[in-house]
Amino acid sequence: MAIHNFLIILSSFLLLLFVVYILWAIIPSLSGLPWIPTRSKRIHRALELAQLSPGEILYDLGSGDGRVLILAAREFGAHAVGVEISPIHCLVAWVNVYLHGVSSQVSIKWASFYKVELRNANVIFIYMTSRQASRLRSRLESQLHPGARVLTIACEIGGWQPAAFDQKEIIYLYLIR
């Protein structure tokens, strides 16, 4: 009987792990963007390049586990908004934000970044493919105000000229005019 109960618990646990994996890996991949975390050093360099200032609003499109949001709030004094399509990533990000003590400066939206309102953003942080960034381009052009900055990691936005480029970290900074 004990072995039978153990097997039921084990199989339930494995099923739960499988469901979490589906929500963690498969859902973001179906949107065309697998989750690939960004190193803190690279995030910090990008936010420096954008000259993110205290009180500004940063949007991280595809915010994953929230590391960009936390760094922007904690080290730069910004208000940060994460937009993430995966509910599991949203939950993990929320827990990370809470544990790092920046929940008053950070909000997380469970949504597609192709549909979220971006008009109040000062800085947009993007780590995606050039194809997705180009698809997002018209939305950025129509919603961002002059002076807003767009940071991309390892991808260019077709038709835009970067205002700055960090060759070592492959960070592009675009300025909305």
C-alpha positions as CSV (number, residue, x, y, z in Angstrom):
1,M,0.0,0.0,0.0
2,A,2.8,2.4,0.8
3,I,4.5,1.8,-2.5
4,H,1.2,2.3,-4.3
5,N,0.7,5.7,-2.5
6,F,4.2,6.7,-3.3
7,L,3.7,5.9,-7.0
8,I,0.5,8.0,-7.1
9,I,2.3,10.9,-5.4
10,L,5.3,10.5,-7.7
11,S,3.2,10.4,-10.9
12,S,1.1,13.4,-9.7
13,F,4.4,15.3,-9.1
14,L,5.7,14.4,-12.5
15,L,2.5,15.5,-14.1
16,L,2.6,18.8,-12.3
17,L,6.2,19.3,-13.4
18,F,5.2,18.6,-17.0
19,V,2.4,21.1,-16.8
20,V,4.7,23.7,-15.4
21,Y,7.3,23.0,-18.1
22,I,4.6,23.4,-20.7
23,L,3.6,26.8,-19.3
24,W,7.2,27.8,-18.8
25,A,8.8,26.8,-22.1
26,I,6.2,26.0,-24.6
27,I,3.7,28.9,-24.3
28,P,6.5,31.6,-24.8
29,S,7.9,29.5,-27.7
30,L,4.5,29.4,-29.4
31,S,4.5,33.2,-29.4
32,G,7.7,33.0,-31.4
33,L,10.0,33.8,-28.5
34,P,11.6,31.2,-26.2
35,W,12.7,32.4,-22.8
36,I,16.4,33.2,-22.7
37,P,17.5,35.1,-19.6
38,T,19.7,38.1,-19.8
39,R,22.8,38.5,-17.7
40,S,22.6,41.3,-15.0
41,K,25.8,42.9,-16.4
42,R,24.3,43.2,-19.8
43,I,21.0,44.6,-18.4
44,H,22.9,47.2,-16.3
45,R,24.9,48.3,-19.4
46,A,21.8,48.6,-21.5
47,L,20.0,50.8,-18.8
48,E,23.2,52.9,-18.5
49,L,23.2,53.3,-22.3
50,A,19.6,54.5,-22.2
51,Q,20.5,56.9,-19.3
52,L,17.5,55.6,-17.4
53,S,16.7,58.1,-14.7
54,P,14.8,57.9,-11.4
55,G,11.0,58.2,-11.8
56,E,11.1,57.3,-15.5
57,I,8.9,54.4,-16.7
58,L,10.5,51.4,-18.3
59,Y,8.6,48.6,-20.1
60,D,10.2,45.2,-20.5
61,L,8.5,43.5,-23.3
62,G,8.7,39.7,-22.6
63,S,9.8,40.3,-19.0
64,G,10.4,36.6,-18.1
65,D,11.5,36.3,-14.5
66,G,11.6,40.0,-13.8
67,R,15.3,40.6,-13.6
68,V,15.2,43.7,-15.8
69,L,12.4,45.1,-13.8
70,I,14.2,44.6,-10.5
71,L,17.4,46.1,-11.7
72,A,15.7,49.1,-13.2
73,A,13.7,49.8,-10.0
74,R,16.5,49.0,-7.4
75,E,19.5,50.5,-9.1
76,F,18.1,53.2,-11.3
77,G,15.0,54.3,-9.3
78,A,12.7,53.7,-12.3
79,H,9.1,52.5,-12.3
80,A,9.1,49.3,-14.3
81,V,6.3,47.5,-16.1
82,G,6.8,43.9,-17.2
83,V,4.7,42.5,-20.0
84,E,4.8,38.7,-20.2
85,I,2.6,36.2,-22.0
86,S,3.4,33.2,-19.8
87,P,1.4,33.0,-16.6
88,I,4.2,31.0,-14.9
89,H,6.8,33.6,-15.8
90,C,4.4,36.3,-14.4
91,L,4.1,34.4,-11.2
92,V,7.9,33.9,-10.9
93,A,8.5,37.6,-11.7
94,W,6.0,38.7,-9.1
95,V,7.7,36.6,-6.5
96,N,11.1,37.9,-7.5
97,V,10.0,41.5,-7.4
98,Y,8.4,41.0,-4.0
99,L,11.5,39.2,-2.6
100,H,13.8,42.0,-3.8
101,G,11.6,44.7,-2.1
102,V,10.6,46.7,-5.2
103,S,7.0,45.8,-5.5
104,S,5.9,49.4,-5.1
105,Q,7.9,50.4,-8.2
106,V,7.1,47.4,-10.4
107,S,4.0,46.1,-12.0
108,I,3.6,42.9,-14.2
109,K,1.0,42.5,-16.9
110,W,0.0,39.1,-18.2
111,A,-0.5,40.0,-21.8
112,S,0.9,40.0,-25.3
113,F,3.3,42.9,-25.8
114,Y,1.7,43.3,-29.3
115,K,-1.5,44.5,-27.5
116,V,-0.3,46.4,-24.5
117,E,-0.5,50.2,-24.2
118,L,3.0,51.8,-24.3
119,R,2.2,55.5,-24.5
120,N,3.6,56.4,-21.1
121,A,6.9,54.6,-21.5
122,N,10.2,56.5,-21.4
123,V,12.3,53.4,-22.1
124,I,11.3,50.1,-23.8
125,F,13.6,47.1,-23.2
126,I,13.4,44.3,-25.8
127,Y,15.2,41.0,-26.1
128,M,13.8,39.2,-29.1
129,T,14.6,38.4,-32.7
130,S,14.9,41.1,-35.4
131,R,11.8,39.6,-37.0
132,Q,9.7,40.2,-33.9
133,A,11.2,43.6,-33.3
134,S,10.3,44.6,-36.9
135,R,6.8,43.4,-36.3
136,L,6.6,45.6,-33.2
137,R,8.1,48.6,-35.0
138,S,4.8,50.3,-36.2
139,R,3.3,49.9,-32.7
140,L,6.4,51.6,-31.2
141,E,6.3,54.4,-33.8
142,S,2.6,55.1,-33.2
143,Q,2.7,55.0,-29.4
144,L,6.0,56.3,-28.1
145,H,6.5,60.0,-27.6
146,P,9.6,62.0,-28.9
147,G,12.5,61.4,-26.6
148,A,11.5,57.8,-25.6
149,R,14.2,55.3,-26.0
150,V,14.1,51.7,-27.2
151,L,16.8,49.2,-26.1
152,T,17.2,46.0,-28.0
153,I,19.5,43.2,-27.1
154,A,21.2,41.3,-30.0
155,C,18.7,42.5,-32.6
156,E,18.1,45.4,-34.9
157,I,14.9,47.1,-35.7
158,G,14.7,47.2,-39.5
159,G,14.5,50.7,-40.9
160,W,15.7,52.5,-37.8
161,Q,19.2,53.9,-37.2
162,P,20.5,53.3,-33.7
163,A,21.5,56.4,-31.7
164,A,24.1,54.2,-29.9
165,F,25.5,50.7,-30.1
166,D,27.5,48.7,-27.6
167,Q,29.5,46.3,-29.7
168,K,30.8,44.2,-26.8
169,E,27.3,43.5,-25.3
170,I,25.4,43.9,-28.7
171,I,23.0,46.5,-27.4
172,Y,21.2,48.9,-29.7
173,L,19.7,52.1,-28.4
174,Y,17.1,53.8,-30.6
175,L,15.7,57.3,-29.9
176,I,12.2,58.2,-30.9
177,R,12.0,61.6,-32.7
